[in-house]
Amino acid sequence: MSRVSANGIELAYEQFGRDEDPAVILIMGFNMALTAWPEGFCRRLVEGGYRVIRFDNRDVGQSSRLTQLGEPAFATSIRRRVLGLRVAPPYTLDDMAADTIGLMDALDIQQAHLVGISMGGMIAQIMALEHADRVASMALLMTHSGSMKYLFPTPELARVMLHQPGPDLESQIAYGLRFWAVLAGPDYPPDPAQLTQAITEAFHRAGAPHGRKRQFAAIMAARDRRHRLAGLDLPVSVIHGSRDPMIRPQAGERLAAAIPGASFHLVQGLGHDLPPALWSTLCGHVLGNLQR
């Protein structure tokens, strides 16, 4: 595991493949460390001829923890967004986009292909809007344009997300098993033993997650980007699961419709995760877009 200074913070990252190959930056979603990009998924992209970089967003994993910025309440962020009031987060998705540009600068990557999932897809969109010359293409998985429509999770998932697990490993495992069972959906349920191992490894790597309220506030503060996305000119593929309980498939369709020339791929049975059984399908869509 390596670390670099980027945008005034420290980011932990890991890379696969050869430095001379075109770079693919994987941007993870809400409250998830780089290990949530499975190594097998990354290797499939490397086999396609790419240098793959996965990293911990700020406040996650081994990147900088911004505890000094405080913790906005989930309920306050949601209520203000629903009422159309301004949400004042400790930092914004634009800041997180600038982090990723800083990572590219530190690694001497002038231009990269972006693969963003959920919140990571939102960050990728901002990068393409604010730093168009640095983005070669985007694959946007299970994400949305910032519109409130089709944004909120199912009631079952919302109840799980609003629960605050304890900081110890046992609490993290119990919460993680419940959370991922709902997030993945019924068609491709996670294997409990493998999931327990993954949660345990992530815990020993960086401890309990610590920035979920700050990251959530950043998501709630972001506004609909559709009118700006209409000006993009690059290959874009939007990929969504038919059983996504976090962000409805219609949100992915609306996102693709907002971007000129973007393709939309609905993956049957997929929830809001990256199940091994669908790596071939998902990586196929990603590689297809990269090769455009």
Legacy VTK file of the C-alpha trace (Angstrom):
# vtk DataFile Version 3.0
C-alpha trace
ASCII
DATASET POLYDATA
POINTS 292 float
0.000 0.000 0.000
1.333 3.432 -0.970
0.378 6.974 0.045
0.664 10.359 -1.671
-0.090 13.962 -0.777
-3.024 15.228 -2.828
-5.139 18.371 -2.457
-3.806 19.008 1.037
-4.532 15.519 2.411
-2.991 12.039 2.267
-4.491 9.376 -0.001
-3.732 5.678 0.216
-3.720 3.838 -3.094
-2.773 0.592 -4.803
-2.107 -0.093 -8.469
-2.072 -3.056 -10.809
-0.532 -3.381 -14.247
2.232 -1.545 -16.076
2.968 2.167 -15.691
3.131 2.598 -19.464
-0.417 1.348 -20.063
-3.420 3.742 -20.146
-4.559 4.568 -16.619
-7.920 3.611 -15.177
-8.851 5.267 -11.873
-11.423 3.356 -9.794
-13.458 5.690 -7.552
-15.301 3.912 -4.757
-18.661 4.788 -3.267
-20.005 5.986 0.051
-18.020 4.968 3.141
-16.163 2.165 1.331
-12.407 1.584 1.192
-10.392 0.683 -1.886
-10.650 -3.009 -0.982
-14.331 -2.843 -1.994
-12.982 -2.983 -5.559
-12.260 -6.739 -5.638
-8.773 -7.625 -6.803
-10.237 -10.097 -9.297
-12.293 -7.258 -10.826
-9.161 -5.099 -11.100
-7.157 -7.917 -12.689
-9.736 -8.329 -15.442
-9.226 -4.700 -16.428
-5.442 -5.156 -16.334
-5.810 -8.119 -18.682
-7.572 -5.725 -21.053
-4.349 -3.710 -21.308
-4.789 -1.041 -18.620
-2.984 0.278 -15.565
-5.550 0.191 -12.744
-5.423 2.385 -9.638
-7.790 1.967 -6.692
-7.620 4.319 -3.707
-9.224 5.254 -0.402
-11.327 8.399 -0.599
-10.820 10.977 2.153
-12.232 9.819 5.501
-12.059 6.151 4.469
-9.503 3.385 4.940
-5.946 4.614 5.301
-6.471 8.050 3.747
-6.693 11.202 5.864
-9.382 11.232 8.541
-11.016 14.627 8.866
-12.553 14.173 12.298
-11.728 17.791 13.178
-14.525 18.860 10.799
-17.258 17.398 12.997
-20.178 15.099 12.160
-23.363 16.533 10.631
-26.473 14.547 11.520
-27.928 12.243 8.879
-31.454 13.462 9.606
-30.476 17.129 9.256
-28.786 16.554 5.887
-31.797 14.622 4.574
-34.397 17.066 5.891
-32.683 20.126 4.425
-32.227 18.458 1.045
-35.855 17.307 0.866
-37.054 20.809 1.780
-34.841 22.364 -0.882
-32.696 24.129 1.707
-28.941 24.515 1.500
-26.924 21.667 3.011
-23.600 22.888 4.416
-21.297 19.840 4.459
-17.827 19.778 6.033
-16.557 19.217 2.478
-18.130 18.658 -0.927
-18.028 16.148 -3.749
-16.090 18.828 -5.648
-13.411 18.592 -2.963
-13.323 14.827 -3.428
-13.039 15.282 -7.208
-10.085 17.589 -6.567
-8.573 14.843 -4.372
-8.679 12.456 -7.317
-7.097 15.014 -9.632
-4.415 15.458 -6.965
-3.825 11.711 -6.958
-3.371 11.796 -10.747
-0.920 14.701 -10.403
1.085 12.839 -7.761
1.272 9.757 -10.004
2.127 11.872 -13.079
-1.035 10.804 -14.908
-2.100 13.523 -17.320
-5.316 11.819 -18.453
-7.206 8.802 -17.128
-10.263 6.706 -17.758
-12.629 6.860 -14.774
-14.724 4.053 -13.339
-16.941 5.310 -10.530
-19.498 3.412 -8.496
-22.356 5.110 -6.598
-20.827 8.186 -4.887
-17.687 7.505 -6.918
-19.739 7.912 -10.086
-20.896 11.318 -8.863
-17.283 12.325 -8.218
-16.321 11.135 -11.718
-19.037 13.318 -13.259
-17.689 16.383 -11.454
-14.173 15.579 -12.630
-15.373 15.411 -16.237
-17.226 18.715 -15.832
-14.475 20.617 -14.031
-11.363 18.965 -15.513
-12.449 17.825 -18.975
-8.901 17.608 -20.320
-7.956 15.071 -17.613
-10.748 12.566 -18.328
-10.566 10.200 -21.322
-13.795 8.274 -20.650
-16.220 7.370 -17.861
-17.945 4.176 -16.811
-20.600 5.099 -14.238
-21.920 2.221 -12.137
-25.090 2.363 -10.033
-25.104 6.137 -9.733
-27.173 9.213 -10.613
-27.002 12.826 -11.760
-27.715 14.446 -8.411
-31.460 14.648 -9.041
-33.607 13.768 -6.045
-35.829 11.544 -8.153
-35.092 7.828 -7.698
-32.333 8.737 -5.238
-33.387 7.425 -1.860
-32.994 3.778 -0.802
-35.727 1.273 -0.098
-37.211 1.477 3.424
-35.438 -1.734 4.439
-32.043 -0.424 3.341
-32.699 2.999 4.888
-33.329 1.393 8.268
-30.006 -0.435 8.063
-28.086 2.626 6.887
-29.394 4.821 9.709
-28.140 2.339 12.288
-24.771 3.224 13.826
-22.656 0.091 14.385
-20.196 -0.079 17.255
-16.478 0.478 16.652
-15.438 -3.077 17.586
-14.901 -5.859 15.063
-17.861 -7.968 16.204
-20.277 -5.060 15.741
-18.794 -4.260 12.348
-19.223 -7.873 11.192
-22.811 -8.093 12.440
-23.713 -4.797 10.769
-21.847 -5.649 7.556
-23.596 -8.992 7.133
-26.987 -7.340 7.485
-26.096 -4.338 5.322
-24.625 -6.283 2.390
-27.427 -8.844 2.406
-29.899 -6.012 1.757
-27.601 -4.082 -0.592
-26.832 -7.053 -2.839
-30.429 -8.146 -3.204
-31.841 -11.655 -3.499
-30.441 -12.746 -6.873
-26.724 -12.607 -6.016
-26.488 -12.806 -2.215
-23.003 -12.484 -0.699
-21.354 -15.537 0.793
-21.393 -14.985 4.600
-17.989 -16.592 5.175
-16.300 -14.592 2.413
-18.019 -11.405 3.535
-16.967 -11.946 7.154
-13.381 -12.407 5.996
-13.521 -9.233 3.881
-14.958 -7.175 6.754
-12.321 -8.552 9.122
-9.480 -7.758 6.721
-10.794 -4.238 6.144
-11.111 -3.690 9.905
-7.554 -4.829 10.612
-6.335 -2.627 7.750
-7.920 0.614 8.911
-10.320 0.113 11.816
-14.004 1.007 11.725
-15.225 3.382 8.982
-15.132 6.948 10.228
-16.404 9.471 7.699
-19.872 8.283 6.793
-21.766 11.356 8.078
-19.397 13.800 6.382
-19.507 11.941 3.076
-23.299 11.637 3.274
-23.618 15.387 3.805
-21.448 15.955 0.712
-23.823 13.786 -1.341
-26.882 15.620 -0.010
-25.305 19.010 -0.761
-24.676 18.199 -4.452
-27.224 19.503 -6.956
-28.604 18.054 -10.164
-25.893 18.034 -12.823
-28.026 17.052 -15.836
-28.007 20.430 -17.569
-24.201 20.573 -17.318
-23.733 16.950 -18.352
-25.364 17.796 -21.688
-22.132 19.529 -22.673
-19.848 16.513 -22.203
-18.029 15.054 -25.199
-16.383 11.756 -24.263
-17.243 8.039 -24.217
-19.594 7.298 -21.321
-21.213 4.035 -20.263
-23.850 3.960 -17.520
-24.282 0.554 -15.878
-27.057 -0.213 -13.402
-28.568 -3.205 -11.632
-32.208 -4.122 -12.098
-32.480 -4.919 -8.356
-30.573 -1.930 -6.968
-32.121 -1.010 -3.568
-29.974 2.104 -3.101
-30.441 4.011 -6.380
-33.292 2.996 -8.656
-32.476 1.869 -12.219
-34.506 4.787 -13.562
-31.862 7.118 -12.122
-29.241 5.428 -14.290
-31.463 5.735 -17.348
-31.981 9.458 -16.705
-28.249 9.929 -16.232
-27.426 8.217 -19.533
-30.099 10.242 -21.318
-28.521 13.470 -20.057
-25.075 12.734 -21.568
-24.729 12.907 -25.367
-23.850 9.511 -26.833
-23.837 7.684 -23.499
-24.827 4.021 -23.500
-27.021 2.446 -20.827
-26.679 -1.163 -19.679
-29.221 -2.701 -17.293
-27.750 -5.796 -15.623
-30.504 -8.190 -14.611
-30.466 -9.278 -10.973
-27.646 -6.944 -9.950
-28.109 -5.036 -6.701
-25.760 -2.317 -5.485
-22.519 -4.276 -5.304
-19.958 -6.172 -7.412
-20.777 -9.905 -7.116
-18.113 -12.257 -8.544
-20.705 -13.981 -10.725
-21.159 -10.720 -12.665
-17.533 -9.545 -12.928
-17.311 -10.772 -16.499
-20.468 -8.883 -17.482
-19.544 -5.687 -15.648
-15.928 -5.644 -16.808
-17.131 -6.365 -20.331
-19.238 -3.195 -20.298
-16.384 -1.186 -18.758
-13.788 -2.442 -21.238
-16.194 -1.889 -24.123
-16.442 1.769 -23.139
-12.687 2.130 -22.616
-12.078 0.807 -26.109
-14.489 3.315 -27.655
LINES 1 293
292 0 1 2 3 4 5 6 7 8 9 10 11 12 13 14 15 16 17 18 19 20 21 22 23 24 25 26 27 28 29 30 31 32 33 34 35 36 37 38 39 40 41 42 43 44 45 46 47 48 49 50 51 52 53 54 55 56 57 58 59 60 61 62 63 64 65 66 67 68 69 70 71 72 73 74 75 76 77 78 79 80 81 82 83 84 85 86 87 88 89 90 91 92 93 94 95 96 97 98 99 100 101 102 103 104 105 106 107 108 109 110 111 112 113 114 115 116 117 118 119 120 121 122 123 124 125 126 127 128 129 130 131 132 133 134 135 136 137 138 139 140 141 142 143 144 145 146 147 148 149 150 151 152 153 154 155 156 157 158 159 160 161 162 163 164 165 166 167 168 169 170 171 172 173 174 175 176 177 178 179 180 181 182 183 184 185 186 187 188 189 190 191 192 193 194 195 196 197 198 199 200 201 202 203 204 205 206 207 208 209 210 211 212 213 214 215 216 217 218 219 220 221 222 223 224 225 226 227 228 229 230 231 232 233 234 235 236 237 238 239 240 241 242 243 244 245 246 247 248 249 250 251 252 253 254 255 256 257 258 259 260 261 262 263 264 265 266 267 268 269 270 271 272 273 274 275 276 277 278 279 280 281 282 283 284 285 286 287 288 289 290 291
